[in-house]
């Protein structure tokens, strides 16, 4: 199945890449437009994101005894999964916050904890 569209995807990719290489302002302007709009969307939801992030502090007594055993490159045994708090209090909201403004589709690529959309 994955080879079915290989030739057409290759052709489309290289055509799009050539257009962007020859006209980089297309990509730069698009990135600037989308970044500014996403910042506005996230800023409007700042109170909700902060409330969810702060909620983890209230729950700390319940999960403080269950840190990951080995975390990072050189674990020292005091790992607290705080990065996940930030990741989930913001990351899990992004699809919901962006959906009213953009037509989102899951890319279908294996991305681990990352969320990637088309």
GIVENFEN-V937488 format. One record per residue. RES is the residue in three letters. PSI is psi in radians with two decimals (none if undefined). OMEGA is omega in degrees with one decimal (NA if undefined). Layout:
res={RES RES}
psi={PSI PSI}
omega={OMEGA OMEGA}
This chain:
res={UNK UNK UNK UNK UNK UNK UNK UNK UNK UNK UNK UNK UNK UNK UNK UNK UNK UNK UNK UNK UNK UNK UNK UNK UNK UNK UNK UNK UNK UNK UNK UNK UNK UNK UNK UNK UNK UNK UNK UNK UNK UNK UNK UNK UNK UNK UNK UNK UNK UNK UNK UNK UNK UNK UNK UNK UNK UNK UNK UNK UNK UNK UNK UNK UNK UNK UNK UNK UNK UNK UNK UNK UNK UNK UNK UNK UNK UNK UNK UNK UNK UNK UNK UNK UNK UNK UNK UNK UNK UNK UNK UNK UNK UNK UNK UNK UNK UNK UNK UNK UNK UNK UNK UNK UNK UNK UNK UNK UNK UNK UNK UNK UNK UNK UNK UNK UNK UNK}
psi={-0.77 -0.30 -0.19 -0.73 0.22 -0.86 -0.80 -0.65 -0.72 -0.81 -0.81 -0.74 -0.85 -0.57 -0.79 -0.72 -0.73 -0.71 -0.75 -0.68 -0.70 -0.41 1.21 -0.38 -0.45 -0.91 -0.73 -0.80 -0.70 -0.78 -0.72 -0.78 -0.87 -0.71 -0.80 -0.71 -0.73 -0.68 -0.75 -0.75 -0.80 -0.70 -0.68 -0.46 0.23 -0.75 -0.74 -0.75 -0.77 -0.72 -0.76 -0.69 -0.81 -0.52 -0.59 -0.56 -0.66 -0.53 -0.07 -0.76 -0.42 -0.53 0.03 -0.44 0.09 0.85 2.77 2.52 -0.88 2.01 2.29 -3.03 -0.67 1.32 2.50 0.12 0.07 0.50 2.26 2.21 0.90 -0.52 -0.60 -0.55 -0.87 -0.74 -0.77 -0.53 -0.36 -0.90 -0.71 -0.31 -0.45 -0.82 -0.72 -0.70 -0.61 -0.45 -0.70 -0.32 -0.43 2.66 1.80 2.49 2.43 2.39 -0.34 0.08 2.51 2.03 0.18 -2.29 -0.25 2.63 2.13 2.43 2.73 none}
omega={-174.3 177.8 -174.6 -175.2 -174.2 -176.7 -178.7 178.3 178.2 179.8 -179.9 -179.8 -177.2 176.2 179.1 179.4 179.1 177.4 -177.9 177.5 -179.8 -179.1 -175.6 -180.0 177.1 -178.0 -179.3 179.4 179.0 178.1 179.2 179.2 -178.2 179.1 179.2 -179.8 178.6 176.0 177.9 -179.2 -179.2 178.5 178.9 -179.4 -174.7 -178.1 179.0 179.3 179.4 179.7 179.4 178.5 -179.3 -179.9 178.7 177.7 178.3 -178.5 -177.0 -179.8 -178.3 -177.1 -178.1 -178.4 -177.2 178.1 174.9 -178.3 -178.5 -175.2 175.9 -173.8 -178.1 -175.2 179.5 174.5 -179.2 -175.3 172.9 -172.5 -175.4 179.1 178.3 178.0 178.4 -178.9 -176.0 179.3 176.2 -174.1 -178.3 178.7 -173.3 179.0 -179.9 -179.4 -176.9 -173.9 179.1 -175.0 -174.9 173.8 -175.2 171.6 176.4 -177.4 180.0 180.0 175.7 -173.8 -177.3 -178.4 -179.3 174.4 -179.1 -175.1 175.1 NA}
